[in-house]
């Protein structure tokens, strides 16, 4: 993730201040390319991600035999 912001914020920012979330609500088994949302921690909201980020993911049905073993 590329982040841009004021010098004073950028001098203090670490990977711990950046979160990436993906919404799988209502997703079913299959392969997806989903938009990732980049969120800055409190105190770092004057900085922000540059560009659009996407995640490739494959969702599978749970293996019920593995769960019960």
Secondary structure, DSSP 8 states (H G I E B T S, - for coil): --EE--HHHHTT--GGGEEEE---TT--SEEEEEEEEEEE-TT-TT-EE-S-EEEEEEE----HHHHH-
